Amino acid sequence: MKSYKDLEIYQISYDLAVKLHKMSLTLPKYELYEEGSQIRRSSKGITSCIVEGYGRRKYKADFVKFLIYAHASCDETILHLNFINDTHKLDHEEFNYFHKAYNGLGGKINRFVKYVESEWK
């Protein structure tokens, strides 16, 4: 592994953050700076924490800590997605896509945390 860009969780989180950013800009104008801003920050926070943790990979405990922060940001993104869906009724397919994708990403981050805790040198 040469870079954080080689991590599958980075690639998935980056791709999802870009797609979610674009989706959030279709919300009503009054939500762009409320729930829209919150979901953009939490989704990008996942990727940011993965990158920062990787930068600290020499210190296993720091790496794990930032991966846990990434997982927490993933859960937060799912919460904001649910809020948006319940208050604005997203397109059913779009909601299901993001919900399933972020749940899957959370599982991958969790498995990667376990790998780093047990196998990382």
ZIURCOR-V325193 format. One record per residue. N is the residue number from 0. RES is the residue in one small letter. SS is DSSP state (H for helix, E for strand, - for the rest). OMEGA is omega as a letter, one per 20 degrees, with the letter a starting at -180 (999 if undefined). D_LAST is the distance of its C-alpha to the last C-alpha in Angstrom with 1 decimal. Layout:
N|RES|SS|OMEGA|D_LAST ; N|RES|SS|OMEGA|D_LAST
This chain:
0|m|-|a|13.0 ; 1|k|-|a|15.1 ; 2|s|-|r|16.0 ; 3|y|H|r|16.1 ; 4|k|H|r|19.3 ; 5|d|H|a|17.5 ; 6|l|-|r|16.4 ; 7|e|H|a|19.1 ; 8|i|H|r|19.2 ; 9|y|H|a|20.0 ; 10|q|H|a|22.6 ; 11|i|H|a|24.3 ; 12|s|H|r|24.3 ; 13|y|H|a|25.8 ; 14|d|H|r|28.4 ; 15|l|H|a|29.4 ; 16|a|H|r|29.7 ; 17|v|H|a|32.1 ; 18|k|H|a|34.1 ; 19|l|H|r|34.4 ; 20|h|H|a|35.4 ; 21|k|H|r|38.2 ; 22|m|H|a|39.3 ; 23|s|H|r|39.4 ; 24|l|-|r|41.9 ; 25|t|-|r|44.3 ; 26|l|-|r|44.7 ; 27|p|-|a|48.0 ; 28|k|H|a|48.3 ; 29|y|H|r|48.2 ; 30|e|H|a|44.8 ; 31|l|-|a|43.2 ; 32|y|-|r|42.5 ; 33|e|-|a|42.0 ; 34|e|H|r|40.0 ; 35|g|H|r|39.3 ; 36|s|H|a|37.7 ; 37|q|H|a|35.6 ; 38|i|H|r|34.3 ; 39|r|H|a|33.5 ; 40|r|H|a|31.5 ; 41|s|H|a|29.5 ; 42|s|H|r|28.8 ; 43|k|H|r|27.7 ; 44|g|H|r|25.7 ; 45|i|H|a|23.3 ; 46|t|H|a|22.5 ; 47|s|H|a|22.5 ; 48|c|H|r|19.9 ; 49|i|H|a|17.6 ; 50|v|H|a|18.0 ; 51|e|H|r|17.7 ; 52|g|H|r|14.5 ; 53|y|H|r|13.0 ; 54|g|H|r|14.5 ; 55|r|-|a|12.7 ; 56|r|-|r|9.2 ; 57|k|-|r|8.3 ; 58|y|-|a|9.4 ; 59|k|H|a|7.8 ; 60|a|H|r|11.4 ; 61|d|H|r|13.1 ; 62|f|H|a|11.5 ; 63|v|H|a|12.5 ; 64|k|H|a|15.8 ; 65|f|H|r|16.7 ; 66|l|H|r|16.0 ; 67|i|H|r|18.3 ; 68|y|H|r|20.8 ; 69|a|H|r|20.8 ; 70|h|H|r|21.6 ; 71|a|H|r|24.3 ; 72|s|H|r|25.7 ; 73|c|H|r|25.9 ; 74|d|H|r|27.9 ; 75|e|H|r|30.0 ; 76|t|H|r|30.8 ; 77|i|H|r|32.0 ; 78|l|H|a|34.2 ; 79|h|H|r|35.8 ; 80|l|H|r|36.3 ; 81|n|H|r|38.1 ; 82|f|H|a|40.2 ; 83|i|H|a|41.2 ; 84|n|H|a|42.1 ; 85|d|H|a|44.1 ; 86|t|H|a|46.0 ; 87|h|H|r|46.5 ; 88|k|-|r|46.1 ; 89|l|-|r|43.8 ; 90|d|-|a|44.6 ; 91|h|H|a|43.6 ; 92|e|H|a|41.6 ; 93|e|H|r|39.8 ; 94|f|H|a|38.9 ; 95|n|H|r|37.7 ; 96|y|H|a|35.6 ; 97|f|H|a|33.7 ; 98|h|H|r|33.5 ; 99|k|H|a|32.1 ; 100|a|H|a|29.7 ; 101|y|H|r|28.3 ; 102|n|H|r|28.1 ; 103|g|H|r|26.1 ; 104|l|H|r|23.8 ; 105|g|H|r|23.2 ; 106|g|H|r|22.3 ; 107|k|H|r|19.8 ; 108|i|H|r|18.2 ; 109|n|H|r|18.2 ; 110|r|H|r|16.6 ; 111|f|H|r|13.8 ; 112|v|H|r|13.3 ; 113|k|H|r|13.1 ; 114|y|H|a|10.6 ; 115|v|H|a|8.2 ; 116|e|H|a|9.2 ; 117|s|H|a|8.8 ; 118|e|H|a|6.4 ; 119|w|-|a|3.8 ; 120|k|-|999|0.0
